[in-house]
Amino acid sequence: MLQAIVARDMKAVIPPRYNRNKVRECDWFIYKERHLIECFFNKIKHYRRIFSRFEKTARNYMAFLHFVSALIWLR
């Protein structure tokens, strides 16, 4: 899996396990940002209208996504 990430010229942000023999480096700042984004997507999934894509047009979907994002931010 790590080879596929490197082959695409990406940087792996996977923290190493504590009992690993060969310690792999991890940029913890990027890992924290990635974790925040993943948590945000999980919060968005609580709104059924977003994850079910009830909106017909991309404009309406983005408008509702902005609305839900504001609700989450104001929480």
PDB file of N, CA, C and O in Angstrom:
ATOM      1  N   MET A   1       0.822  -1.177   0.000  1.00  0.00           N
ATOM      2  CA  MET A   1       0.000   0.000   0.000  1.00  0.00           C
ATOM      3  C   MET A   1       0.876   1.255   0.000  1.00  0.00           C
ATOM      4  O   MET A   1       0.584   2.215  -0.713  1.00  0.00           O
ATOM      5  N   LEU A   2       1.911   1.249   0.770  1.00  0.00           N
ATOM      6  CA  LEU A   2       2.805   2.398   0.835  1.00  0.00           C
ATOM      7  C   LEU A   2       3.540   2.609  -0.485  1.00  0.00           C
ATOM      8  O   LEU A   2       3.836   3.743  -0.860  1.00  0.00           O
ATOM      9  N   GLN A   3       3.835   1.512  -1.191  1.00  0.00           N
ATOM     10  CA  GLN A   3       4.511   1.631  -2.477  1.00  0.00           C
ATOM     11  C   GLN A   3       3.611   2.316  -3.507  1.00  0.00           C
ATOM     12  O   GLN A   3       4.096   3.082  -4.340  1.00  0.00           O
ATOM     13  N   ALA A   4       2.312   2.047  -3.454  1.00  0.00           N
ATOM     14  CA  ALA A   4       1.373   2.677  -4.384  1.00  0.00           C
ATOM     15  C   ALA A   4       1.284   4.174  -4.131  1.00  0.00           C
ATOM     16  O   ALA A   4       1.142   4.957  -5.070  1.00  0.00           O
ATOM     17  N   ILE A   5       1.366   4.573  -2.870  1.00  0.00           N
ATOM     18  CA  ILE A   5       1.329   5.997  -2.531  1.00  0.00           C
ATOM     19  C   ILE A   5       2.578   6.688  -3.050  1.00  0.00           C
ATOM     20  O   ILE A   5       2.493   7.768  -3.635  1.00  0.00           O
ATOM     21  N   VAL A   6       3.722   6.082  -2.843  1.00  0.00           N
ATOM     22  CA  VAL A   6       4.991   6.658  -3.297  1.00  0.00           C
ATOM     23  C   VAL A   6       5.056   6.686  -4.822  1.00  0.00           C
ATOM     24  O   VAL A   6       5.618   7.619  -5.397  1.00  0.00           O
ATOM     25  N   ALA A   7       4.488   5.676  -5.487  1.00  0.00           N
ATOM     26  CA  ALA A   7       4.507   5.623  -6.951  1.00  0.00           C
ATOM     27  C   ALA A   7       3.724   6.779  -7.574  1.00  0.00           C
ATOM     28  O   ALA A   7       4.011   7.183  -8.700  1.00  0.00           O
ATOM     29  N   ARG A   8       2.757   7.301  -6.866  1.00  0.00           N
ATOM     30  CA  ARG A   8       1.955   8.424  -7.369  1.00  0.00           C
ATOM     31  C   ARG A   8       2.525   9.778  -6.938  1.00  0.00           C
ATOM     32  O   ARG A   8       1.857  10.803  -7.078  1.00  0.00           O
ATOM     33  N   ASP A   9       3.722   9.787  -6.430  1.00  0.00           N
ATOM     34  CA  ASP A   9       4.388  11.002  -5.956  1.00  0.00           C
ATOM     35  C   ASP A   9       3.592  11.698  -4.855  1.00  0.00           C
ATOM     36  O   ASP A   9       3.489  12.924  -4.828  1.00  0.00           O
ATOM     37  N   MET A  10       3.035  10.903  -3.953  1.00  0.00           N
ATOM     38  CA  MET A  10       2.316  11.430  -2.800  1.00  0.00           C
ATOM     39  C   MET A  10       3.141  11.184  -1.549  1.00  0.00           C
ATOM     40  O   MET A  10       4.103  10.417  -1.554  1.00  0.00           O
ATOM     41  N   LYS A  11       2.742  11.848  -0.490  1.00  0.00           N
ATOM     42  CA  LYS A  11       3.408  11.653   0.786  1.00  0.00           C
ATOM     43  C   LYS A  11       2.465  10.907   1.717  1.00  0.00           C
ATOM     44  O   LYS A  11       1.329  11.335   1.921  1.00  0.00           O
ATOM     45  N   ALA A  12       2.920   9.807   2.279  1.00  0.00           N
ATOM     46  CA  ALA A  12       2.095   9.023   3.189  1.00  0.00           C
ATOM     47  C   ALA A  12       2.039   9.713   4.544  1.00  0.00           C
ATOM     48  O   ALA A  12       3.067  10.099   5.100  1.00  0.00           O
ATOM     49  N   VAL A  13       0.842   9.861   5.059  1.00  0.00           N
ATOM     50  CA  VAL A  13       0.649  10.476   6.369  1.00  0.00           C
ATOM     51  C   VAL A  13       0.037   9.429   7.287  1.00  0.00           C
ATOM     52  O   VAL A  13      -1.016   9.643   7.887  1.00  0.00           O
ATOM     53  N   ILE A  14       0.708   8.313   7.382  1.00  0.00           N
ATOM     54  CA  ILE A  14       0.244   7.198   8.192  1.00  0.00           C
ATOM     55  C   ILE A  14       1.186   7.077   9.380  1.00  0.00           C
ATOM     56  O   ILE A  14       2.381   6.849   9.190  1.00  0.00           O
ATOM     57  N   PRO A  15       0.680   7.224  10.602  1.00  0.00           N
ATOM     58  CA  PRO A  15       1.578   7.120  11.748  1.00  0.00           C
ATOM     59  C   PRO A  15       2.042   5.679  11.954  1.00  0.00           C
ATOM     60  O   PRO A  15       1.291   4.736  11.705  1.00  0.00           O
ATOM     61  N   PRO A  16       3.282   5.516  12.411  1.00  0.00           N
ATOM     62  CA  PRO A  16       3.783   4.155  12.638  1.00  0.00           C
ATOM     63  C   PRO A  16       3.187   3.571  13.915  1.00  0.00           C
ATOM     64  O   PRO A  16       2.744   4.298  14.804  1.00  0.00           O
ATOM     65  N   ARG A  17       3.188   2.245  13.986  1.00  0.00           N
ATOM     66  CA  ARG A  17       2.744   1.576  15.205  1.00  0.00           C
ATOM     67  C   ARG A  17       3.844   1.668  16.243  1.00  0.00           C
ATOM     68  O   ARG A  17       5.020   1.809  15.908  1.00  0.00           O
ATOM     69  N   TYR A  18       3.461   1.589  17.479  1.00  0.00           N
ATOM     70  CA  TYR A  18       4.441   1.767  18.551  1.00  0.00           C
ATOM     71  C   TYR A  18       5.440   0.620  18.645  1.00  0.00           C
ATOM     72  O   TYR A  18       6.550   0.819  19.138  1.00  0.00           O
ATOM     73  N   ASN A  19       5.076  -0.572  18.188  1.00  0.00           N
ATOM     74  CA  ASN A  19       5.957  -1.741  18.316  1.00  0.00           C
ATOM     75  C   ASN A  19       6.692  -2.072  17.011  1.00  0.00           C
ATOM     76  O   ASN A  19       7.168  -3.195  16.846  1.00  0.00           O
ATOM     77  N   ARG A  20       6.788  -1.136  16.109  1.00  0.00           N
ATOM     78  CA  ARG A  20       7.419  -1.362  14.816  1.00  0.00           C
ATOM     79  C   ARG A  20       8.938  -1.401  14.966  1.00  0.00           C
ATOM     80  O   ARG A  20       9.514  -0.582  15.683  1.00  0.00           O
ATOM     81  N   ASN A  21       9.584  -2.346  14.296  1.00  0.00           N
ATOM     82  CA  ASN A  21      11.043  -2.450  14.360  1.00  0.00           C
ATOM     83  C   ASN A  21      11.723  -1.293  13.642  1.00  0.00           C
ATOM     84  O   ASN A  21      12.624  -0.657  14.189  1.00  0.00           O
ATOM     85  N   LYS A  22      11.294  -1.027  12.428  1.00  0.00           N
ATOM     86  CA  LYS A  22      11.855   0.073  11.655  1.00  0.00           C
ATOM     87  C   LYS A  22      10.869   1.240  11.712  1.00  0.00           C
ATOM     88  O   LYS A  22       9.784   1.185  11.133  1.00  0.00           O
ATOM     89  N   VAL A  23      11.267   2.282  12.413  1.00  0.00           N
ATOM     90  CA  VAL A  23      10.361   3.398  12.632  1.00  0.00           C
ATOM     91  C   VAL A  23      10.244   4.234  11.362  1.00  0.00           C
ATOM     92  O   VAL A  23      11.243   4.612  10.749  1.00  0.00           O
ATOM     93  N   ARG A  24       9.010   4.508  10.988  1.00  0.00           N
ATOM     94  CA  ARG A  24       8.723   5.315   9.808  1.00  0.00           C
ATOM     95  C   ARG A  24       8.439   6.743  10.260  1.00  0.00           C
ATOM     96  O   ARG A  24       7.804   6.953  11.293  1.00  0.00           O
ATOM     97  N   GLU A  25       8.905   7.723   9.493  1.00  0.00           N
ATOM     98  CA  GLU A  25       8.664   9.113   9.838  1.00  0.00           C
ATOM     99  C   GLU A  25       7.242   9.510   9.460  1.00  0.00           C
ATOM    100  O   GLU A  25       6.670   9.009   8.492  1.00  0.00           O
ATOM    101  N   CYS A  26       6.700  10.409  10.239  1.00  0.00           N
ATOM    102  CA  CYS A  26       5.349  10.894   9.982  1.00  0.00           C
ATOM    103  C   CYS A  26       5.305  12.382  10.291  1.00  0.00           C
ATOM    104  O   CYS A  26       5.792  12.820  11.333  1.00  0.00           O
ATOM    105  N   ASP A  27       4.726  13.152   9.392  1.00  0.00           N
ATOM    106  CA  ASP A  27       4.542  14.578   9.626  1.00  0.00           C
ATOM    107  C   ASP A  27       3.256  14.745  10.436  1.00  0.00           C
ATOM    108  O   ASP A  27       2.154  14.664   9.894  1.00  0.00           O
ATOM    109  N   TRP A  28       3.410  14.975  11.708  1.00  0.00           N
ATOM    110  CA  TRP A  28       2.262  14.998  12.617  1.00  0.00           C
ATOM    111  C   TRP A  28       1.364  16.201  12.373  1.00  0.00           C
ATOM    112  O   TRP A  28       0.164  16.127  12.636  1.00  0.00           O
ATOM    113  N   PHE A  29       1.903  17.293  11.884  1.00  0.00           N
ATOM    114  CA  PHE A  29       1.079  18.466  11.580  1.00  0.00           C
ATOM    115  C   PHE A  29       0.094  18.148  10.452  1.00  0.00           C
ATOM    116  O   PHE A  29      -1.091  18.465  10.557  1.00  0.00           O
ATOM    117  N   ILE A  30       0.572  17.531   9.389  1.00  0.00           N
ATOM    118  CA  ILE A  30      -0.307  17.152   8.274  1.00  0.00           C
ATOM    119  C   ILE A  30      -1.295  16.084   8.723  1.00  0.00           C
ATOM    120  O   ILE A  30      -2.447  16.082   8.290  1.00  0.00           O
ATOM    121  N   TYR A  31      -0.853  15.176   9.589  1.00  0.00           N
ATOM    122  CA  TYR A  31      -1.747  14.131  10.087  1.00  0.00           C
ATOM    123  C   TYR A  31      -2.897  14.736  10.886  1.00  0.00           C
ATOM    124  O   TYR A  31      -4.036  14.284  10.761  1.00  0.00           O
ATOM    125  N   LYS A  32      -2.620  15.749  11.704  1.00  0.00           N
ATOM    126  CA  LYS A  32      -3.676  16.404  12.473  1.00  0.00           C
ATOM    127  C   LYS A  32      -4.669  17.110  11.564  1.00  0.00           C
ATOM    128  O   LYS A  32      -5.875  17.070  11.810  1.00  0.00           O
ATOM    129  N   GLU A  33      -4.171  17.759  10.510  1.00  0.00           N
ATOM    130  CA  GLU A  33      -5.071  18.415   9.562  1.00  0.00           C
ATOM    131  C   GLU A  33      -5.932  17.400   8.826  1.00  0.00           C
ATOM    132  O   GLU A  33      -7.123  17.629   8.613  1.00  0.00           O
ATOM    133  N   ARG A  34      -5.339  16.286   8.441  1.00  0.00           N
ATOM    134  CA  ARG A  34      -6.091  15.236   7.758  1.00  0.00           C
ATOM    135  C   ARG A  34      -7.181  14.672   8.668  1.00  0.00           C
ATOM    136  O   ARG A  34      -8.288  14.376   8.219  1.00  0.00           O
ATOM    137  N   HIS A  35      -6.854  14.531   9.938  1.00  0.00           N
ATOM    138  CA  HIS A  35      -7.829  14.020  10.904  1.00  0.00           C
ATOM    139  C   HIS A  35      -9.005  14.986  11.053  1.00  0.00           C
ATOM    140  O   HIS A  35     -10.150  14.544  11.158  1.00  0.00           O
ATOM    141  N   LEU A  36      -8.747  16.281  11.062  1.00  0.00           N
ATOM    142  CA  LEU A  36      -9.821  17.272  11.153  1.00  0.00           C
ATOM    143  C   LEU A  36     -10.755  17.181   9.955  1.00  0.00           C
ATOM    144  O   LEU A  36     -11.973  17.278  10.101  1.00  0.00           O
ATOM    145  N   ILE A  37     -10.185  16.996   8.778  1.00  0.00           N
ATOM    146  CA  ILE A  37     -11.000  16.894   7.567  1.00  0.00           C
ATOM    147  C   ILE A  37     -11.853  15.627   7.596  1.00  0.00           C
ATOM    148  O   ILE A  37     -13.024  15.660   7.216  1.00  0.00           O
ATOM    149  N   GLU A  38     -11.278  14.523   8.040  1.00  0.00           N
ATOM    150  CA  GLU A  38     -12.040  13.277   8.131  1.00  0.00           C
ATOM    151  C   GLU A  38     -13.173  13.401   9.140  1.00  0.00           C
ATOM    152  O   GLU A  38     -14.269  12.894   8.901  1.00  0.00           O
ATOM    153  N   CYS A  39     -12.927  14.062  10.253  1.00  0.00           N
ATOM    154  CA  CYS A  39     -13.986  14.277  11.245  1.00  0.00           C
ATOM    155  C   CYS A  39     -15.095  15.161  10.686  1.00  0.00           C
ATOM    156  O   CYS A  39     -16.273  14.943  10.972  1.00  0.00           O
ATOM    157  N   PHE A  40     -14.718  16.157   9.889  1.00  0.00           N
ATOM    158  CA  PHE A  40     -15.718  17.027   9.274  1.00  0.00           C
ATOM    159  C   PHE A  40     -16.617  16.238   8.325  1.00  0.00           C
ATOM    160  O   PHE A  40     -17.834  16.420   8.331  1.00  0.00           O
ATOM    161  N   PHE A  41     -16.027  15.362   7.510  1.00  0.00           N
ATOM    162  CA  PHE A  41     -16.847  14.537   6.615  1.00  0.00           C
ATOM    163  C   PHE A  41     -17.777  13.621   7.397  1.00  0.00           C
ATOM    164  O   PHE A  41     -18.908  13.384   6.974  1.00  0.00           O
ATOM    165  N   ASN A  42     -17.323  13.110   8.519  1.00  0.00           N
ATOM    166  CA  ASN A  42     -18.197  12.274   9.349  1.00  0.00           C
ATOM    167  C   ASN A  42     -19.348  13.080   9.934  1.00  0.00           C
ATOM    168  O   ASN A  42     -20.454  12.558  10.074  1.00  0.00           O
ATOM    169  N   LYS A  43     -19.112  14.328  10.275  1.00  0.00           N
ATOM    170  CA  LYS A  43     -20.189  15.177  10.785  1.00  0.00           C
ATOM    171  C   LYS A  43     -21.193  15.496   9.687  1.00  0.00           C
ATOM    172  O   LYS A  43     -22.397  15.547   9.939  1.00  0.00           O
ATOM    173  N   ILE A  44     -20.703  15.711   8.475  1.00  0.00           N
ATOM    174  CA  ILE A  44     -21.603  16.006   7.356  1.00  0.00           C
ATOM    175  C   ILE A  44     -22.528  14.821   7.077  1.00  0.00           C
ATOM    176  O   ILE A  44     -23.679  15.008   6.683  1.00  0.00           O
ATOM    177  N   LYS A  45     -22.030  13.618   7.278  1.00  0.00           N
ATOM    178  CA  LYS A  45     -22.829  12.420   6.988  1.00  0.00           C
ATOM    179  C   LYS A  45     -24.040  12.276   7.897  1.00  0.00           C
ATOM    180  O   LYS A  45     -24.927  11.471   7.614  1.00  0.00           O
ATOM    181  N   HIS A  46     -24.094  13.037   8.977  1.00  0.00           N
ATOM    182  CA  HIS A  46     -25.265  12.985   9.861  1.00  0.00           C
ATOM    183  C   HIS A  46     -26.476  13.662   9.229  1.00  0.00           C
ATOM    184  O   HIS A  46     -27.606  13.444   9.665  1.00  0.00           O
ATOM    185  N   TYR A  47     -26.250  14.475   8.212  1.00  0.00           N
ATOM    186  CA  TYR A  47     -27.341  15.145   7.516  1.00  0.00           C
ATOM    187  C   TYR A  47     -27.727  14.291   6.312  1.00  0.00           C
ATOM    188  O   TYR A  47     -26.990  14.192   5.332  1.00  0.00           O
ATOM    189  N   ARG A  48     -28.895  13.682   6.416  1.00  0.00           N
ATOM    190  CA  ARG A  48     -29.329  12.704   5.417  1.00  0.00           C
ATOM    191  C   ARG A  48     -29.423  13.306   4.022  1.00  0.00           C
ATOM    192  O   ARG A  48     -29.131  12.637   3.031  1.00  0.00           O
ATOM    193  N   ARG A  49     -29.825  14.544   3.948  1.00  0.00           N
ATOM    194  CA  ARG A  49     -29.990  15.200   2.656  1.00  0.00           C
ATOM    195  C   ARG A  49     -28.667  15.322   1.911  1.00  0.00           C
ATOM    196  O   ARG A  49     -28.650  15.327   0.680  1.00  0.00           O
ATOM    197  N   ILE A  50     -27.571  15.420   2.635  1.00  0.00           N
ATOM    198  CA  ILE A  50     -26.251  15.541   2.005  1.00  0.00           C
ATOM    199  C   ILE A  50     -25.783  14.188   1.486  1.00  0.00           C
ATOM    200  O   ILE A  50     -25.443  14.056   0.310  1.00  0.00           O
ATOM    201  N   PHE A  51     -25.764  13.181   2.359  1.00  0.00           N
ATOM    202  CA  PHE A  51     -25.170  11.918   1.921  1.00  0.00           C
ATOM    203  C   PHE A  51     -26.049  11.160   0.950  1.00  0.00           C
ATOM    204  O   PHE A  51     -25.560  10.280   0.241  1.00  0.00           O
ATOM    205  N   SER A  52     -27.357  11.481   0.896  1.00  0.00           N
ATOM    206  CA  SER A  52     -28.253  10.802  -0.041  1.00  0.00           C
ATOM    207  C   SER A  52     -28.345  11.512  -1.387  1.00  0.00           C
ATOM    208  O   SER A  52     -28.918  10.976  -2.335  1.00  0.00           O
ATOM    209  N   ARG A  53     -27.783  12.714  -1.473  1.00  0.00           N
ATOM    210  CA  ARG A  53     -27.792  13.510  -2.706  1.00  0.00           C
ATOM    211  C   ARG A  53     -29.215  13.707  -3.233  1.00  0.00           C
ATOM    212  O   ARG A  53     -29.509  13.373  -4.380  1.00  0.00           O
ATOM    213  N   PHE A  54     -30.104  14.258  -2.379  1.00  0.00           N
ATOM    214  CA  PHE A  54     -31.474  14.517  -2.797  1.00  0.00           C
ATOM    215  C   PHE A  54     -31.560  15.668  -3.792  1.00  0.00           C
ATOM    216  O   PHE A  54     -32.505  15.735  -4.578  1.00  0.00           O
ATOM    217  N   GLU A  55     -30.593  16.568  -3.767  1.00  0.00           N
ATOM    218  CA  GLU A  55     -30.635  17.725  -4.653  1.00  0.00           C
ATOM    219  C   GLU A  55     -30.326  17.291  -6.089  1.00  0.00           C
ATOM    220  O   GLU A  55     -29.436  16.474  -6.323  1.00  0.00           O
ATOM    221  N   LYS A  56     -31.061  17.840  -7.028  1.00  0.00           N
ATOM    222  CA  LYS A  56     -30.909  17.442  -8.431  1.00  0.00           C
ATOM    223  C   LYS A  56     -29.710  18.118  -9.096  1.00  0.00           C
ATOM    224  O   LYS A  56     -28.996  17.490  -9.878  1.00  0.00           O
ATOM    225  N   THR A  57     -29.492  19.384  -8.789  1.00  0.00           N
ATOM    226  CA  THR A  57     -28.429  20.120  -9.467  1.00  0.00           C
ATOM    227  C   THR A  57     -27.229  20.304  -8.543  1.00  0.00           C
ATOM    228  O   THR A  57     -27.357  20.285  -7.319  1.00  0.00           O
ATOM    229  N   ALA A  58     -26.075  20.481  -9.150  1.00  0.00           N
ATOM    230  CA  ALA A  58     -24.843  20.681  -8.375  1.00  0.00           C
ATOM    231  C   ALA A  58     -24.899  21.997  -7.612  1.00  0.00           C
ATOM    232  O   ALA A  58     -24.349  22.104  -6.515  1.00  0.00           O
ATOM    233  N   ARG A  59     -25.556  22.995  -8.182  1.00  0.00           N
ATOM    234  CA  ARG A  59     -25.662  24.304  -7.522  1.00  0.00           C
ATOM    235  C   ARG A  59     -26.441  24.181  -6.218  1.00  0.00           C
ATOM    236  O   ARG A  59     -26.021  24.714  -5.191  1.00  0.00           O
ATOM    237  N   ASN A  60     -27.577  23.480  -6.252  1.00  0.00           N
ATOM    238  CA  ASN A  60     -28.380  23.300  -5.045  1.00  0.00           C
ATOM    239  C   ASN A  60     -27.660  22.427  -4.020  1.00  0.00           C
ATOM    240  O   ASN A  60     -27.748  22.672  -2.817  1.00  0.00           O
ATOM    241  N   TYR A  61     -26.956  21.416  -4.496  1.00  0.00           N
ATOM    242  CA  TYR A  61     -26.207  20.548  -3.582  1.00  0.00           C
ATOM    243  C   TYR A  61     -25.118  21.340  -2.863  1.00  0.00           C
ATOM    244  O   TYR A  61     -24.946  21.211  -1.650  1.00  0.00           O
ATOM    245  N   MET A  62     -24.377  22.167  -3.623  1.00  0.00           N
ATOM    246  CA  MET A  62     -23.325  22.978  -3.003  1.00  0.00           C
ATOM    247  C   MET A  62     -23.906  24.003  -2.042  1.00  0.00           C
ATOM    248  O   MET A  62     -23.301  24.292  -1.009  1.00  0.00           O
ATOM    249  N   ALA A  63     -25.062  24.552  -2.362  1.00  0.00           N
ATOM    250  CA  ALA A  63     -25.697  25.514  -1.460  1.00  0.00           C
ATOM    251  C   ALA A  63     -26.059  24.845  -0.145  1.00  0.00           C
ATOM    252  O   ALA A  63     -25.828  25.415   0.922  1.00  0.00           O
ATOM    253  N   PHE A  64     -26.616  23.656  -0.204  1.00  0.00           N
ATOM    254  CA  PHE A  64     -26.969  22.961   1.028  1.00  0.00           C
ATOM    255  C   PHE A  64     -25.716  22.504   1.774  1.00  0.00           C
ATOM    256  O   PHE A  64     -25.704  22.477   3.005  1.00  0.00           O
ATOM    257  N   LEU A  65     -24.684  22.154   1.054  1.00  0.00           N
ATOM    258  CA  LEU A  65     -23.421  21.781   1.693  1.00  0.00           C
ATOM    259  C   LEU A  65     -22.826  22.978   2.435  1.00  0.00           C
ATOM    260  O   LEU A  65     -22.282  22.817   3.527  1.00  0.00           O
ATOM    261  N   HIS A  66     -22.922  24.162   1.860  1.00  0.00           N
ATOM    262  CA  HIS A  66     -22.454  25.376   2.536  1.00  0.00           C
ATOM    263  C   HIS A  66     -23.291  25.637   3.785  1.00  0.00           C
ATOM    264  O   HIS A  66     -22.759  26.024   4.826  1.00  0.00           O
ATOM    265  N   PHE A  67     -24.586  25.427   3.680  1.00  0.00           N
ATOM    266  CA  PHE A  67     -25.482  25.624   4.820  1.00  0.00           C
ATOM    267  C   PHE A  67     -25.137  24.676   5.961  1.00  0.00           C
ATOM    268  O   PHE A  67     -25.045  25.096   7.115  1.00  0.00           O
ATOM    269  N   VAL A  68     -24.949  23.421   5.646  1.00  0.00           N
ATOM    270  CA  VAL A  68     -24.596  22.427   6.673  1.00  0.00           C
ATOM    271  C   VAL A  68     -23.224  22.724   7.271  1.00  0.00           C
ATOM    272  O   VAL A  68     -23.016  22.551   8.472  1.00  0.00           O
ATOM    273  N   SER A  69     -22.298  23.168   6.440  1.00  0.00           N
ATOM    274  CA  SER A  69     -20.970  23.522   6.944  1.00  0.00           C
ATOM    275  C   SER A  69     -21.062  24.673   7.939  1.00  0.00           C
ATOM    276  O   SER A  69     -20.367  24.678   8.955  1.00  0.00           O
ATOM    277  N   ALA A  70     -21.919  25.646   7.646  1.00  0.00           N
ATOM    278  CA  ALA A  70     -22.097  26.764   8.574  1.00  0.00           C
ATOM    279  C   ALA A  70     -22.731  26.291   9.878  1.00  0.00           C
ATOM    280  O   ALA A  70     -22.355  26.749  10.957  1.00  0.00           O
ATOM    281  N   LEU A  71     -23.690  25.377   9.778  1.00  0.00           N
ATOM    282  CA  LEU A  71     -24.311  24.832  10.999  1.00  0.00           C
ATOM    283  C   LEU A  71     -23.285  24.115  11.863  1.00  0.00           C
ATOM    284  O   LEU A  71     -23.278  24.267  13.085  1.00  0.00           O
ATOM    285  N   ILE A  72     -22.434  23.348  11.238  1.00  0.00           N
ATOM    286  CA  ILE A  72     -21.406  22.609  11.992  1.00  0.00           C
ATOM    287  C   ILE A  72     -20.403  23.589  12.593  1.00  0.00           C
ATOM    288  O   ILE A  72     -19.961  23.408  13.727  1.00  0.00           O
ATOM    289  N   TRP A  73     -20.045  24.617  11.845  1.00  0.00           N
ATOM    290  CA  TRP A  73     -19.063  25.586  12.332  1.00  0.00           C
ATOM    291  C   TRP A  73     -19.622  26.381  13.517  1.00  0.00           C
ATOM    292  O   TRP A  73     -18.886  26.698  14.451  1.00  0.00           O
ATOM    293  N   LEU A  74     -20.932  26.705  13.482  1.00  0.00           N
ATOM    294  CA  LEU A  74     -21.547  27.478  14.550  1.00  0.00           C
ATOM    295  C   LEU A  74     -21.834  26.651  15.803  1.00  0.00           C
ATOM    296  O   LEU A  74     -22.145  27.218  16.850  1.00  0.00           O
ATOM    297  N   ARG A  75     -21.740  25.367  15.719  1.00  0.00           N
ATOM    298  CA  ARG A  75     -22.030  24.494  16.853  1.00  0.00           C
ATOM    299  C   ARG A  75     -21.104  24.717  17.992  1.00  0.00           C
ATOM    300  O   ARG A  75     -21.222  24.054  19.023  1.00  0.00           O
TER     301      ARG A  75
END
